[in-house]
Amino acid sequence: MSRVLIVGAGLTGSVCACLLRRELQSKVQIVVWDKARGSGGRMSTSRPPDPSSLSADLGAQYITATAAYAKSHSSLYSELLSSGLLQPLVAPVEGLKDKVDSENFVTPHGMSSVVKHFLSQSGADLFFERHVTGLYRRGASWEVERTAGASEMFDAVVLTMPVPQILQLQGDVGQLLSVQQRELLQDVVYSSRFALALFFSPDVVFSFSWAARYVSDNDCIRYVAVETRKRNADCLGLGPSLVVHTSVQFGAQHVERDKDDVQPIILQELHKLLPDLPQPMSIKCQKWRYSQVLTAVRDSPGHMTVLEQPPLVCAGDSFTHSNFDGCVESALSALRALKASL
Ligand SMILES: Cc1cc2nc3c(=O)[nH]c(=O)nc-3n(C[C@H](O)[C@H](O)[C@H](O)COP(=O)(O)OP(=O)(O)OC[C@H]3O[C@@H](n4cnc5c(N)ncnc54)[C@H](O)[C@@H]3O)c2cc1C
């Protein structure tokens, strides 16, 4: 039995783990490590400190399936729709450009429910707060080092974090990359954004009717959503939560600043947009240093094999594009490489 480590419990890691299990069944032991305290990655759903309001999706908001992807990934879409984890987006979104031949879906239980579904299907041994710092080749295995605790040995490793974070790893990865591979990885560029979640008490009613709105006349704020309305879910008396995403330009300008210093600037701009907004019970701020990929790895099949034996494969949206289908494409591509090597 091969022992495979997937680094990252985001969408790419979870789909990769799930498909690996379905393909190889009991021939693999799948282990997933993530440095965060929970799963989701950039599809994370944040719980409020006070449980009387709804959770908030701080990263990805909804899933847009083009006709081509709806067809090529139809089994995964059917699985999510039939289990009630995906539903068509029906709520009004101001400024959302309707794309011909594509459909939008929301997640009634939050975006992380999709990631959690694939992780649970994978039967993987899941560990949080395991921050990988280095990979060392030891004969036919990989020794994987982390910030706290003993390093462990694996027969194969899949890295699914954004490429700039892969390039920060210590050990043998850097030396094993060819000059061309290194150049391709170094060319990857991500946008940065800040996200705010504002949690309100159950008696709060907003004075506007939209579920989400793209903002075009503010330098700081690009998008605002009322989670309760966007998800079209029965929220069982929970208070609404509001999500705010900043613009790429604002993110680039402030990325090196502490999120606690940036939060008041975003709130000030939000009050200009929504002067009647009631006082929230609590606020969470998230800095996405690596938000969405602007320049992906050129001419990539969806993954990069750093070494065939013992297998070391890089995957994630850096190798495709930043959305649900980009992650699925990358996971499928990494799976093909792994199956050939294992
Ligand atoms: C603000 C925002 C809005 C977005 N909107 C949408 C949208 O509406 N629709 C859509 O489809 N997509 C959207 N996206 C893009 C989408 O969220 C991403 O493409 C997708 O979540 C990427 O998944 P991933 O698994 O490849 O990477 P990630 O989700 O980043 O997962 C990588 C995981 O690796 C972990 N990790 C990193 N380094 C280490 C380490 N050294 N050791 C251990 N673990 C590590 C991280 O904690 C993370 O959980 C949005 C993204 C953002 C940030």
The ligand as an SDF file (V2000), in Angstrom:
LIG
                    3D

 53 58  0  0  0  0  0  0  0  0999 V2000
  -11.5830   36.5420   -2.4860 C   0  0  0  0  0  0  0  0  0  0  0  0
  -11.7230   35.3660   -3.4090 C   0  0  0  0  0  0  0  0  0  0  0  0
  -12.8560   35.2160   -4.1920 C   0  0  0  0  0  0  0  0  0  0  0  0
  -12.9810   34.1140   -5.0430 C   0  0  0  0  0  0  0  0  0  0  0  0
  -14.1400   33.9460   -5.7390 N   0  0  0  0  0  0  0  0  0  0  0  0
  -14.3520   32.7880   -6.4060 C   0  0  0  0  0  0  0  0  0  0  0  0
  -15.6490   32.4730   -6.9000 C   0  0  0  0  0  0  0  0  0  0  0  0
  -16.6160   33.2130   -6.7180 O   0  0  0  0  0  0  0  0  0  0  0  0
  -15.8010   31.2830   -7.5680 N   0  0  0  0  0  0  0  0  0  0  0  0
  -14.7620   30.3950   -7.7230 C   0  0  0  0  0  0  0  0  0  0  0  0
  -14.9760   29.3210   -8.3050 O   0  0  0  0  0  0  0  0  0  0  0  0
  -13.5430   30.6760   -7.2440 N   0  0  0  0  0  0  0  0  0  0  0  0
  -13.3130   31.8300   -6.5800 C   0  0  0  0  0  0  0  0  0  0  0  0
  -12.0900   32.0880   -6.0290 N   0  0  0  0  0  0  0  0  0  0  0  0
  -10.9580   31.1950   -6.3490 C   0  0  0  0  0  0  0  0  0  0  0  0
  -11.0170   29.8950   -5.5740 C   0  0  0  0  0  0  0  0  0  0  0  0
  -11.3120   30.1500   -4.2280 O   0  0  0  0  0  0  0  0  0  0  0  0
   -9.6530   29.2010   -5.6860 C   0  0  0  0  0  0  0  0  0  0  0  0
   -9.3240   29.0300   -7.0510 O   0  0  0  0  0  0  0  0  0  0  0  0
   -9.6530   27.8210   -5.0510 C   0  0  0  0  0  0  0  0  0  0  0  0
  -10.2430   27.8460   -3.7790 O   0  0  0  0  0  0  0  0  0  0  0  0
   -8.2040   27.3340   -4.9570 C   0  0  0  0  0  0  0  0  0  0  0  0
   -8.1730   26.0680   -4.3350 O   0  0  0  0  0  0  0  0  0  0  0  0
   -6.7910   25.3100   -4.1150 P   0  0  0  0  0  0  0  0  0  0  0  0
   -7.1120   24.0660   -3.3940 O   0  0  0  0  0  0  0  0  0  0  0  0
   -6.0780   25.1970   -5.4170 O   0  0  0  0  0  0  0  0  0  0  0  0
   -5.9050   26.2880   -3.2140 O   0  0  0  0  0  0  0  0  0  0  0  0
   -6.1950   26.7570   -1.7240 P   0  0  0  0  0  0  0  0  0  0  0  0
   -7.6390   26.9020   -1.4830 O   0  0  0  0  0  0  0  0  0  0  0  0
   -5.3360   27.9530   -1.5030 O   0  0  0  0  0  0  0  0  0  0  0  0
   -5.6660   25.5330   -0.8480 O   0  0  0  0  0  0  0  0  0  0  0  0
   -4.3250   25.3850   -0.5060 C   0  0  0  0  0  0  0  0  0  0  0  0
   -4.2640   24.9450    0.9420 C   0  0  0  0  0  0  0  0  0  0  0  0
   -2.8890   24.7150    1.2720 O   0  0  0  0  0  0  0  0  0  0  0  0
   -2.6790   25.1310    2.5950 C   0  0  0  0  0  0  0  0  0  0  0  0
   -1.2370   25.3920    2.7140 N   0  0  0  0  0  0  0  0  0  0  0  0
   -0.5150   26.3810    2.1320 C   0  0  0  0  0  0  0  0  0  0  0  0
    0.7700   26.2640    2.4460 N   0  0  0  0  0  0  0  0  0  0  0  0
    0.8780   25.1750    3.2490 C   0  0  0  0  0  0  0  0  0  0  0  0
    1.9680   24.5510    3.9090 C   0  0  0  0  0  0  0  0  0  0  0  0
    3.2210   24.9970    3.7910 N   0  0  0  0  0  0  0  0  0  0  0  0
    1.7140   23.4620    4.6800 N   0  0  0  0  0  0  0  0  0  0  0  0
    0.4440   22.9740    4.8120 C   0  0  0  0  0  0  0  0  0  0  0  0
   -0.6160   23.5390    4.2020 N   0  0  0  0  0  0  0  0  0  0  0  0
   -0.4020   24.6180    3.4280 C   0  0  0  0  0  0  0  0  0  0  0  0
   -3.5460   26.3590    2.7730 C   0  0  0  0  0  0  0  0  0  0  0  0
   -3.8460   26.5670    4.1390 O   0  0  0  0  0  0  0  0  0  0  0  0
   -4.7700   25.9920    1.9350 C   0  0  0  0  0  0  0  0  0  0  0  0
   -5.7920   25.4230    2.7370 O   0  0  0  0  0  0  0  0  0  0  0  0
  -11.9330   33.1640   -5.1390 C   0  0  0  0  0  0  0  0  0  0  0  0
  -10.7950   33.2980   -4.3520 C   0  0  0  0  0  0  0  0  0  0  0  0
  -10.6940   34.3770   -3.4680 C   0  0  0  0  0  0  0  0  0  0  0  0
   -9.4830   34.4760   -2.5590 C   0  0  0  0  0  0  0  0  0  0  0  0
  1  2  1  0
  2  3  1  0
  2 52  2  0
  3  4  2  0
  4  5  1  0
  4 50  1  0
  5  6  2  0
  6  7  1  0
  6 13  1  0
  7  8  2  0
  7  9  1  0
  9 10  1  0
 10 11  2  0
 10 12  1  0
 12 13  2  0
 13 14  1  0
 14 15  1  0
 14 50  1  0
 15 16  1  0
 16 17  1  0
 16 18  1  0
 18 19  1  0
 18 20  1  0
 20 21  1  0
 20 22  1  0
 22 23  1  0
 23 24  1  0
 24 25  2  0
 24 26  1  0
 24 27  1  0
 27 28  1  0
 28 29  2  0
 28 30  1  0
 28 31  1  0
 31 32  1  0
 32 33  1  0
 33 34  1  0
 33 48  1  0
 34 35  1  0
 35 36  1  0
 35 46  1  0
 36 37  1  0
 36 45  1  0
 37 38  2  0
 38 39  1  0
 39 40  1  0
 39 45  2  0
 40 41  1  0
 40 42  2  0
 42 43  1  0
 43 44  2  0
 44 45  1  0
 46 47  1  0
 46 48  1  0
 48 49  1  0
 50 51  2  0
 51 52  1  0
 52 53  1  0
M  END
$$$$
